[in-house]
Amino acid sequence: MTPVIAVAGKGGSGKTTLAALLVRCLLDRGCKPVLAVDADPNANLGEALGVDVAVTLGQTVEDFQEQRIAIPPGMTKEALVEMRFASVIEERKGFDLLTMGRGEGPGCYCSVNNLLRALVEKLTANYRVAVIDNEAGLEHLSRRTSRHIDVLLMVSDCAVRGLRAALGVSALVDDLGLDVAHRLLVIGRVPASGPPPHEQVSRLVEAAGATGLELAGFVPHDEALVRADLEQHGVLALEPTIPALDAAGKILDKVLEKTGPCW
């Protein structure tokens, strides 16, 4: 069964960067193909991976709801949905990207969403591992777009309020009754200046009180990531020796302790 790694946290915590770095680390280790799913309505994972996204799944759902898509004679609605679903997937060397897009507007989308849910599950089985970038509210997970998560990484920036927001994600998992096997905490955007990063993270966790969560690691502030963003390069173009990639690799090691190897 394909391991599913989900990443969630508030905006600005570095969660999308972490998701992209994990995809890069998986590719570097030969764990291919990878399915990258951008389930955040802000849809930035494609940019972080250096992929121009032409159309989102949300746009396709809107087209069906508003009947802008005519079903050709002799074709079922299910077949047409599957065909359009396939056209949304951006294929790249070693990985594919599925961008969910914004949530639906008013009206009932139940029939289309049920079809899409089945297609996502079917699609995931074709990959060695899936990495899902979620928003803090777990919108798509709450709709059961993905029914099982092997590891949920809750990402906080290096601030007490950010950490408490990440813990709120864990509480939301319980409230929604989501099927999550393991939950791990990640601290992102740890400043390069000041005390050593490990010391900063220890102080943060102590200030926030007992989290009840296992710490998977931290991602330091990295000027290479800043330059890649300014120059609109994805993380796949980064040098393999940068600190952020090294940190993401250690987090991936923690994840694979839970899921088992994917190669």
Backbone bond lengths (Angstrom), bond angles and torsions (degrees), N, CA, C in turn:
res aa  C-N    CA-C-N  psi(-1)  N-CA   C-N-CA  omega(-1)  CA-C   N-CA-C  phi
1 M - - - 1.454 - - 1.531 109.62 -
2 T 1.319 117.43 135.32 1.460 121.88 -176.39 1.522 111.58 -66.78
3 P 1.348 118.50 123.19 1.458 119.70 175.86 1.530 110.89 -65.16
4 V 1.326 116.56 137.97 1.458 122.03 179.11 1.527 108.65 -115.86
5 I 1.328 116.16 119.83 1.466 123.20 177.60 1.515 107.82 -108.72
6 A 1.320 117.74 121.27 1.461 121.77 178.90 1.518 109.19 -111.82
7 V 1.330 116.03 144.02 1.457 122.87 179.55 1.520 107.74 -122.76
8 A 1.339 116.94 131.18 1.461 120.32 -178.96 1.515 110.35 -143.40
9 G 1.314 116.86 153.20 1.458 122.25 178.88 1.508 109.50 166.15
10 K 1.312 116.31 167.88 1.457 119.93 -177.93 1.523 110.32 -71.81
11 G 1.334 116.04 161.09 1.444 120.84 177.94 1.515 111.81 -59.03
12 G 1.332 116.35 137.58 1.446 120.87 179.16 1.517 114.98 89.57
13 S 1.332 116.51 -2.20 1.472 119.72 -179.13 1.525 112.35 -81.20
14 G 1.328 116.37 -15.40 1.460 120.23 -177.70 1.514 113.26 96.13
15 K 1.337 117.53 15.65 1.471 120.01 -175.89 1.526 112.32 -67.09
16 T 1.341 117.66 -41.98 1.463 119.63 -179.84 1.522 110.83 -66.28
17 T 1.321 116.19 -39.23 1.464 120.12 175.62 1.527 110.17 -60.47
18 L 1.335 116.54 -42.95 1.464 119.85 178.93 1.525 110.72 -62.79
19 A 1.327 117.39 -44.63 1.468 120.30 179.40 1.523 110.54 -58.16
20 A 1.330 116.64 -44.50 1.462 120.29 179.67 1.526 111.42 -65.96
21 L 1.326 116.61 -40.42 1.472 120.16 178.34 1.523 111.16 -63.95
22 L 1.333 117.31 -37.32 1.464 120.07 178.02 1.523 110.90 -64.81
23 V 1.340 116.62 -40.41 1.467 119.59 175.72 1.526 109.61 -60.10
24 R 1.317 116.61 -45.26 1.475 120.80 179.11 1.530 110.47 -60.13
25 C 1.325 117.84 -45.66 1.468 120.91 -179.62 1.519 111.53 -62.54
26 L 1.312 117.20 -40.70 1.469 121.02 178.44 1.528 110.62 -62.38
27 L 1.324 116.46 -43.59 1.463 120.29 179.00 1.521 110.74 -64.29
28 D 1.335 116.59 -41.93 1.467 120.42 179.78 1.525 111.72 -61.62
29 R 1.338 116.07 -30.02 1.464 119.85 -178.74 1.531 112.63 -89.65
30 G 1.326 115.91 2.63 1.451 119.90 178.30 1.506 114.85 81.54
31 C 1.335 117.31 14.22 1.467 120.86 177.79 1.521 108.59 -85.92
32 K 1.318 115.62 87.93 1.461 121.73 -174.80 1.530 109.61 -132.01
33 P 1.325 116.80 151.39 1.461 128.28 -4.00 1.527 111.99 -82.19
34 V 1.334 115.12 156.09 1.462 122.89 177.89 1.526 108.43 -110.02
35 L 1.319 116.17 137.87 1.459 120.88 171.38 1.519 108.07 -100.57
36 A 1.326 116.71 117.42 1.458 122.04 175.26 1.519 108.01 -102.18
37 V 1.328 116.39 125.85 1.465 121.22 -178.44 1.519 109.11 -118.18
38 D 1.331 116.28 120.82 1.462 120.86 175.90 1.521 107.80 -95.13
39 A 1.346 115.92 99.75 1.458 121.49 -178.41 1.522 111.97 -103.35
40 D 1.332 116.76 12.26 1.461 121.38 176.22 1.529 108.02 -91.77
41 P 1.339 118.47 127.74 1.464 119.58 179.72 1.522 114.00 -55.67
42 N 1.345 117.71 -25.04 1.461 120.36 178.28 1.529 112.28 -72.97
43 A 1.310 116.70 -18.87 1.467 123.77 171.11 1.528 113.46 49.20
44 N 1.335 116.51 68.57 1.460 121.57 178.50 1.525 113.80 -111.64
45 L 1.327 117.70 -4.12 1.461 119.41 -175.84 1.523 111.23 -65.04
46 G 1.328 117.04 -38.22 1.460 120.09 178.38 1.518 111.79 -57.93
47 E 1.336 115.73 -45.14 1.461 120.27 178.52 1.525 110.66 -62.45
48 A 1.333 117.16 -41.01 1.463 120.51 -179.76 1.526 111.64 -65.15
49 L 1.325 116.41 -26.98 1.468 121.05 179.21 1.526 112.49 -95.70
50 G 1.329 116.18 -1.06 1.455 119.33 -179.86 1.510 113.67 76.93
51 V 1.342 116.77 30.46 1.468 122.09 -178.38 1.527 109.56 -115.53
52 D 1.328 116.58 127.89 1.465 121.17 173.28 1.523 108.52 -84.06
53 V 1.327 116.06 117.69 1.460 120.95 -177.43 1.519 109.85 -90.32
54 A 1.325 116.37 119.76 1.465 121.09 -177.09 1.522 112.33 -82.24
55 V 1.321 117.43 -41.05 1.465 120.99 -176.67 1.518 108.80 -149.49
56 T 1.327 116.17 148.44 1.463 120.94 -179.99 1.522 109.98 -107.81
57 L 1.310 114.60 163.25 1.459 119.84 177.46 1.530 110.70 -65.77
58 G 1.341 116.79 -35.15 1.456 120.48 177.74 1.516 112.68 -60.15
59 Q 1.340 116.25 -39.36 1.463 120.03 177.37 1.522 111.57 -64.02
60 T 1.332 115.36 -38.83 1.458 119.85 178.96 1.525 111.17 -65.11
61 V 1.341 116.07 -41.53 1.459 120.28 178.15 1.532 110.25 -62.44
62 E 1.336 117.30 -42.63 1.461 121.26 177.91 1.523 111.01 -59.81
63 D 1.330 116.37 -41.16 1.456 120.26 179.91 1.527 111.06 -61.77
64 F 1.339 116.37 -40.41 1.463 119.17 178.41 1.524 110.79 -67.73
65 Q 1.339 116.92 -43.15 1.449 120.46 -177.15 1.530 111.30 -63.32
66 E 1.311 115.91 -39.87 1.458 120.22 -177.59 1.521 111.98 -90.87
67 Q 1.331 116.06 7.98 1.461 123.23 173.59 1.526 112.67 58.47
68 R 1.357 114.57 37.34 1.465 118.67 174.74 1.527 110.51 -85.94
69 I 1.334 116.37 -6.26 1.457 120.77 178.59 1.525 108.79 -110.42
70 A 1.315 116.00 115.16 1.460 120.52 179.02 1.525 109.56 -85.78
71 I 1.318 116.97 134.69 1.460 121.26 178.68 1.523 108.59 -82.19
72 P 1.342 118.50 118.41 1.463 121.01 -179.40 1.525 111.57 -61.95
73 P 1.318 117.28 151.70 1.467 120.64 177.29 1.527 111.35 -57.79
74 G 1.317 115.61 136.28 1.453 120.55 177.72 1.513 113.98 84.15
75 M 1.342 118.79 -1.44 1.460 121.82 179.26 1.515 109.93 -111.98
76 T 1.317 116.78 136.34 1.464 120.47 177.68 1.531 110.24 -81.08
77 K 1.327 115.82 160.61 1.463 120.05 177.00 1.523 110.18 -61.79
78 E 1.338 116.59 -38.65 1.456 120.68 179.90 1.525 111.20 -61.20
79 A 1.330 116.75 -42.96 1.466 120.79 -179.67 1.527 110.87 -66.08
80 L 1.327 116.22 -38.15 1.456 119.89 179.91 1.526 110.80 -68.63
81 V 1.335 116.95 -42.13 1.455 120.24 177.52 1.524 110.07 -59.53
82 E 1.332 117.33 -43.98 1.461 120.70 -179.51 1.520 110.90 -63.87
83 M 1.328 117.06 -39.28 1.460 120.52 179.60 1.531 110.70 -65.33
84 R 1.340 116.76 -44.92 1.459 120.19 178.96 1.527 111.43 -67.92
85 F 1.315 115.40 -34.77 1.472 120.50 177.23 1.521 110.15 -59.45
86 A 1.320 116.60 -45.00 1.465 121.03 -179.07 1.522 111.03 -62.94
87 S 1.345 117.34 -32.92 1.466 120.52 -177.47 1.526 112.28 -72.73
88 V 1.345 117.19 -17.38 1.457 121.35 -179.47 1.528 111.13 -79.28
89 I 1.308 117.64 -23.98 1.465 122.29 -175.52 1.526 110.82 -74.58
90 E 1.337 115.72 124.09 1.461 121.44 177.02 1.528 108.12 -91.42
91 E 1.314 116.94 116.76 1.457 121.84 -176.94 1.528 110.82 -95.24
92 R 1.322 115.62 128.82 1.450 121.95 177.68 1.526 109.17 -132.49
93 K 1.319 116.71 173.07 1.464 120.69 -178.48 1.521 110.08 -68.28
94 G 1.302 116.70 112.36 1.458 122.55 176.39 1.508 114.92 90.72
95 F 1.343 118.04 -15.89 1.458 119.01 -179.76 1.529 110.55 -152.46
96 D 1.320 114.97 157.88 1.457 122.49 172.91 1.521 108.38 -121.17
97 L 1.335 116.06 150.94 1.459 121.69 -179.78 1.517 110.00 -120.68
98 L 1.336 115.46 127.69 1.459 122.21 174.20 1.520 107.76 -115.34
99 T 1.323 117.54 118.36 1.458 122.05 -179.04 1.523 109.07 -104.03
100 M 1.338 116.05 116.82 1.457 120.48 -175.01 1.534 112.07 -72.44
101 G 1.342 117.21 -41.01 1.460 119.90 -179.71 1.518 112.31 84.00
102 R 1.316 115.20 -175.25 1.463 121.00 -175.28 1.515 112.08 -71.16
103 G 1.338 114.85 158.96 1.455 120.87 178.49 1.512 111.90 -66.67
104 E 1.308 115.59 162.80 1.449 120.85 -176.04 1.523 111.48 -74.66
105 G 1.312 114.57 158.20 1.459 121.27 175.23 1.517 110.31 -84.03
106 P 1.352 116.89 -161.40 1.461 119.68 -179.04 1.524 112.16 -64.96
107 G 1.298 115.01 152.93 1.458 120.24 179.81 1.513 111.24 116.50
108 C 1.308 116.46 172.31 1.458 121.88 -178.03 1.524 109.96 -98.45
109 Y 1.317 115.77 123.38 1.451 121.97 179.41 1.528 110.82 -114.23
110 C 1.325 115.91 15.68 1.468 119.68 -169.70 1.518 112.86 -57.75
111 S 1.331 117.48 -46.88 1.458 119.67 -174.39 1.522 111.22 -65.24
112 V 1.336 116.77 -43.63 1.460 119.90 179.48 1.521 110.28 -67.59
113 N 1.323 117.53 -43.19 1.467 120.32 179.93 1.521 112.11 -62.45
114 N 1.327 117.20 -37.28 1.460 119.83 177.05 1.529 111.08 -62.64
115 L 1.337 115.85 -40.39 1.456 119.61 176.96 1.528 110.88 -65.34
116 L 1.327 116.28 -43.73 1.457 120.72 -179.22 1.524 111.27 -63.64
117 R 1.326 116.63 -39.34 1.467 120.77 179.62 1.523 109.92 -59.11
118 A 1.315 115.90 -44.58 1.464 120.32 179.78 1.528 110.66 -65.82
119 L 1.332 116.41 -37.15 1.460 120.08 -179.20 1.522 111.60 -69.58
120 V 1.342 117.00 -38.65 1.463 120.32 177.59 1.524 110.34 -62.33
121 E 1.319 116.74 -43.78 1.463 120.27 178.98 1.527 110.91 -63.63
122 K 1.334 115.72 -41.03 1.464 120.25 178.94 1.523 110.36 -65.74
123 L 1.345 116.31 -41.79 1.456 121.30 -179.36 1.524 111.39 -63.60
124 T 1.332 116.75 -44.86 1.460 121.69 -175.89 1.525 111.45 -57.56
125 A 1.311 117.13 -34.20 1.467 121.12 -177.31 1.529 112.74 -64.51
126 N 1.341 117.43 -14.50 1.456 120.72 -178.50 1.528 113.44 -87.80
127 Y 1.330 117.49 2.87 1.463 121.55 -173.86 1.519 110.96 -120.97
128 R 1.335 115.31 160.39 1.458 120.22 177.91 1.525 110.96 -75.94
129 V 1.330 115.99 -32.57 1.459 120.97 179.84 1.524 108.13 -158.48
130 A 1.323 116.76 151.56 1.466 122.29 176.27 1.519 109.08 -120.77
131 V 1.342 116.14 136.81 1.463 122.70 176.97 1.519 107.83 -120.15
132 I 1.336 116.68 121.58 1.471 121.66 -175.99 1.518 109.71 -114.70
133 D 1.331 116.25 124.13 1.464 122.25 175.79 1.528 107.97 -95.98
134 N 1.337 116.93 112.99 1.466 122.02 -176.79 1.518 111.60 -108.71
135 E 1.319 115.40 162.82 1.456 119.78 169.39 1.531 108.40 -83.19
136 A 1.324 116.07 169.95 1.466 120.14 -178.41 1.517 111.85 -62.29
137 G 1.341 116.54 -31.73 1.459 119.61 -178.36 1.509 114.70 -79.75
138 L 1.335 117.01 -2.04 1.476 121.85 178.09 1.526 111.73 53.90
139 E 1.331 115.78 41.51 1.460 120.92 -173.59 1.521 113.15 -53.88
140 H 1.332 116.29 -53.82 1.462 119.00 -175.64 1.524 111.89 -71.31
141 L 1.332 116.43 -35.45 1.458 118.15 176.60 1.520 110.58 -65.44
142 S 1.340 116.89 -35.14 1.460 119.70 -178.92 1.513 111.38 -66.76
143 R 1.335 116.73 -22.97 1.459 120.33 175.75 1.519 111.54 -89.09
144 R 1.337 115.69 6.63 1.465 122.47 -179.71 1.528 111.49 62.75
145 T 1.359 116.75 31.21 1.462 118.80 174.27 1.519 109.66 -58.35
146 S 1.320 116.32 -35.68 1.458 121.85 172.60 1.523 107.30 -123.55
147 R 1.315 118.24 123.54 1.457 120.53 -170.10 1.519 113.74 -85.90
148 H 1.321 117.40 -20.54 1.461 119.69 -177.84 1.510 109.80 -139.02
149 I 1.325 116.62 133.83 1.457 122.58 175.75 1.528 107.14 -119.51
150 D 1.327 116.67 125.67 1.461 119.70 178.52 1.519 111.25 -76.05
151 V 1.333 116.35 -46.89 1.467 120.95 179.11 1.528 108.97 -136.36
152 L 1.329 116.09 126.12 1.460 121.71 173.80 1.526 108.24 -106.80
153 L 1.325 116.26 119.02 1.454 122.27 177.22 1.525 108.52 -96.85
154 M 1.319 116.30 115.43 1.465 121.44 178.63 1.514 108.33 -97.27
155 V 1.330 116.10 117.11 1.451 121.84 -170.21 1.523 110.23 -103.76
156 S 1.332 115.38 132.54 1.461 122.71 174.93 1.515 108.93 -123.76
157 D 1.333 116.75 150.33 1.452 118.50 167.61 1.525 108.03 -78.96
158 C 1.313 116.81 -179.10 1.473 120.09 -174.29 1.530 109.88 -87.04
159 A 1.342 115.51 61.23 1.462 122.23 179.54 1.516 108.75 -147.93
160 V 1.317 116.48 148.12 1.466 120.67 -177.26 1.520 110.42 -61.17
161 R 1.341 117.16 -43.12 1.463 119.30 -179.63 1.527 111.44 -62.70
162 G 1.323 115.74 -37.92 1.457 119.23 177.84 1.515 111.91 -64.41
163 L 1.332 115.81 -40.31 1.459 120.19 179.34 1.521 110.65 -65.32
164 R 1.310 116.84 -41.12 1.462 119.54 178.12 1.525 111.35 -65.30
165 A 1.335 116.79 -33.88 1.459 119.97 175.41 1.524 110.94 -65.14
166 A 1.337 116.36 -39.19 1.463 120.34 177.49 1.520 110.87 -64.30
167 L 1.329 116.44 -39.19 1.462 119.78 176.99 1.523 110.63 -65.83
168 G 1.335 116.28 -30.09 1.460 119.90 175.56 1.516 111.84 -63.91
169 V 1.337 116.69 -32.10 1.466 120.36 175.91 1.522 109.76 -63.31
170 S 1.325 116.38 -41.78 1.461 120.23 178.38 1.524 111.01 -61.85
171 A 1.341 116.16 -41.90 1.463 119.81 178.22 1.522 110.81 -64.62
172 L 1.334 116.61 -36.04 1.460 120.51 179.84 1.526 111.14 -65.33
173 V 1.319 116.37 -35.18 1.473 120.03 176.61 1.527 110.01 -57.43
174 D 1.338 116.30 -43.46 1.466 120.66 178.81 1.527 110.94 -66.83
175 D 1.342 116.09 -43.00 1.461 120.11 -178.16 1.523 111.79 -62.49
176 L 1.333 116.22 -37.56 1.459 120.61 -177.71 1.531 112.46 -85.56
177 G 1.328 116.21 -10.45 1.462 119.60 -179.09 1.514 112.85 67.27
178 L 1.342 117.13 35.76 1.459 120.66 -178.26 1.524 111.41 -75.55
179 D 1.313 115.44 150.63 1.460 122.38 -178.88 1.528 108.71 -88.93
180 V 1.328 116.72 91.08 1.464 122.46 -178.77 1.524 108.18 -122.22
181 A 1.327 116.19 120.48 1.463 119.72 -176.07 1.524 112.16 -76.66
182 H 1.339 117.56 -41.95 1.466 121.14 -176.31 1.527 109.66 -139.28
183 R 1.339 115.35 143.19 1.459 120.92 177.10 1.524 108.41 -124.00
184 L 1.315 116.05 129.71 1.456 121.89 179.98 1.523 109.66 -129.31
185 L 1.316 115.66 148.46 1.455 121.93 -179.86 1.526 109.78 -102.18
186 V 1.341 115.65 137.67 1.463 122.23 176.29 1.523 108.24 -128.98
187 I 1.313 117.05 135.01 1.459 122.14 175.15 1.524 108.05 -103.65
188 G 1.331 116.66 120.99 1.454 121.08 -179.21 1.512 112.22 -107.70
189 R 1.325 114.91 167.66 1.469 122.12 176.99 1.535 112.66 55.64
190 V 1.308 117.41 39.82 1.465 120.67 177.85 1.522 108.10 -71.15
191 P 1.344 118.59 123.97 1.470 120.97 -176.15 1.521 112.32 -58.80
192 A 1.333 114.38 142.88 1.462 119.38 178.34 1.523 111.12 -77.52
193 S 1.341 117.23 -25.27 1.451 120.78 179.71 1.523 110.14 -88.66
194 G 1.317 117.02 166.80 1.459 121.04 178.86 1.512 111.30 86.93
195 P 1.339 116.53 -156.98 1.472 120.40 -179.36 1.526 111.59 -61.36
196 P 1.324 117.50 162.80 1.470 120.28 176.28 1.520 111.21 -55.11
197 P 1.353 118.14 145.80 1.464 120.82 -176.89 1.527 114.22 -52.28
198 H 1.340 117.69 -41.56 1.468 119.61 -179.78 1.535 110.39 -60.04
199 E 1.314 116.30 -39.51 1.456 119.91 179.85 1.528 110.84 -68.16
200 Q 1.332 117.27 -40.34 1.457 120.58 178.23 1.524 111.04 -61.69
201 V 1.313 116.67 -43.53 1.464 120.78 -179.38 1.524 110.36 -65.83
202 S 1.334 117.51 -41.22 1.467 120.72 178.62 1.522 110.97 -61.05
203 R 1.331 116.99 -43.26 1.462 120.67 178.73 1.523 111.14 -63.43
204 L 1.340 115.81 -40.14 1.470 120.45 -179.49 1.518 111.07 -62.18
205 V 1.321 116.59 -49.50 1.463 120.88 -179.00 1.528 110.68 -62.36
206 E 1.334 116.53 -39.07 1.457 120.69 178.75 1.528 111.07 -64.92
207 A 1.332 117.20 -41.13 1.462 121.46 -179.40 1.528 112.05 -66.62
208 A 1.326 117.01 -32.75 1.462 121.03 -177.86 1.525 112.08 -81.90
209 G 1.317 116.87 -13.59 1.457 119.49 -177.20 1.514 110.81 89.35
210 A 1.318 115.89 178.93 1.467 121.07 -178.13 1.524 110.56 -61.53
211 T 1.320 116.46 125.76 1.466 120.25 -179.23 1.523 112.19 -93.17
212 G 1.327 116.30 -25.79 1.456 119.14 -176.22 1.513 112.71 73.49
213 L 1.346 117.31 9.16 1.457 121.56 -177.35 1.525 110.56 -118.82
214 E 1.311 115.55 146.58 1.454 120.83 175.53 1.519 109.36 -77.10
215 L 1.323 117.15 133.31 1.459 121.89 178.99 1.525 109.02 -84.55
216 A 1.335 115.68 118.47 1.464 119.90 -179.82 1.518 111.99 -83.56
217 G 1.328 117.18 -22.96 1.451 120.10 -179.45 1.510 111.36 147.37
218 F 1.315 116.09 -168.29 1.461 121.59 -178.87 1.522 109.36 -141.06
219 V 1.326 115.27 157.74 1.469 121.61 175.70 1.522 107.80 -117.38
220 P 1.327 117.93 116.20 1.466 119.93 -178.29 1.521 111.82 -74.51
221 H 1.317 115.80 156.77 1.462 120.20 169.17 1.525 107.68 -59.39
222 D 1.333 116.10 132.29 1.459 120.42 -174.73 1.525 108.82 -135.23
223 E 1.329 116.57 119.32 1.460 120.39 -178.67 1.525 111.82 -61.73
224 A 1.321 117.19 -26.03 1.468 119.82 177.90 1.523 110.59 -63.68
225 L 1.328 117.29 -36.67 1.464 121.06 176.71 1.527 110.94 -68.49
226 V 1.322 116.29 -38.86 1.467 120.49 178.12 1.521 110.16 -62.16
227 R 1.325 117.20 -45.29 1.467 120.86 179.80 1.520 110.89 -64.93
228 A 1.334 116.41 -40.69 1.466 119.58 179.93 1.522 110.92 -62.12
229 D 1.335 116.47 -36.89 1.457 120.39 178.81 1.528 110.82 -69.23
230 L 1.331 116.86 -45.16 1.466 120.94 -179.64 1.526 111.54 -63.62
231 E 1.320 116.34 -36.97 1.461 121.12 -178.66 1.526 112.12 -90.46
232 Q 1.339 116.07 1.00 1.467 122.90 178.53 1.522 112.02 58.40
233 H 1.327 114.41 42.52 1.457 121.01 173.16 1.523 108.14 -102.77
234 G 1.300 117.41 143.12 1.455 120.46 176.30 1.516 111.57 -80.09
235 V 1.324 116.38 168.85 1.463 120.71 -178.37 1.519 112.24 -67.10
236 L 1.328 117.77 -16.54 1.467 119.48 179.57 1.523 111.32 -68.48
237 A 1.336 116.80 -18.50 1.465 120.43 -179.95 1.521 112.89 -92.18
238 L 1.326 117.77 -1.69 1.459 121.36 -177.57 1.522 111.80 -73.01
239 E 1.331 115.76 150.92 1.458 120.59 174.40 1.536 109.28 -64.85
240 P 1.322 118.26 142.03 1.473 120.18 -175.59 1.524 114.49 -70.05
241 T 1.337 117.66 -9.93 1.459 120.32 -174.81 1.526 113.76 -98.29
242 I 1.332 119.44 3.96 1.461 120.00 -175.90 1.536 110.02 -70.09
243 P 1.332 118.24 150.31 1.471 121.47 -177.11 1.527 114.34 -58.31
244 A 1.325 117.33 -37.90 1.466 119.42 -177.39 1.527 111.79 -63.83
245 L 1.324 117.00 -38.72 1.466 119.99 178.70 1.524 111.03 -68.74
246 D 1.310 116.26 -39.01 1.465 120.18 176.89 1.529 110.21 -61.21
247 A 1.332 116.83 -43.73 1.461 121.14 179.11 1.520 111.64 -64.69
248 A 1.347 116.60 -41.83 1.461 120.19 179.10 1.521 111.18 -64.51
249 G 1.335 116.27 -34.73 1.463 119.79 177.20 1.511 112.32 -63.45
250 K 1.329 116.55 -38.07 1.463 120.37 178.28 1.531 110.85 -69.04
251 I 1.329 116.40 -36.60 1.472 119.88 175.92 1.526 109.90 -65.26
252 L 1.332 116.39 -41.41 1.464 120.01 177.77 1.521 110.81 -61.24
253 D 1.332 117.73 -37.66 1.467 120.33 176.35 1.532 110.86 -57.71
254 K 1.341 116.04 -42.69 1.468 120.61 178.30 1.524 111.03 -63.03
255 V 1.335 115.09 -41.64 1.467 119.81 179.54 1.521 110.86 -62.68
256 L 1.327 116.18 -44.60 1.462 120.23 -176.99 1.526 112.35 -70.73
257 E 1.331 116.93 -18.97 1.467 119.28 171.18 1.530 110.43 -64.07
258 K 1.332 115.55 -29.11 1.473 120.86 -179.23 1.528 111.94 -86.81
259 T 1.333 116.13 -38.53 1.471 119.93 -173.37 1.518 112.95 -94.07
260 G 1.347 116.04 -21.82 1.451 119.26 -169.11 1.519 109.28 87.95
261 P 1.340 118.17 161.35 1.473 121.43 -177.84 1.521 111.59 -63.89
262 C 1.347 115.85 152.14 1.466 119.49 -179.40 1.515 110.65 -112.45
263 W 1.330 118.71 20.14 1.457 120.85 177.91 1.515 110.72 -133.22
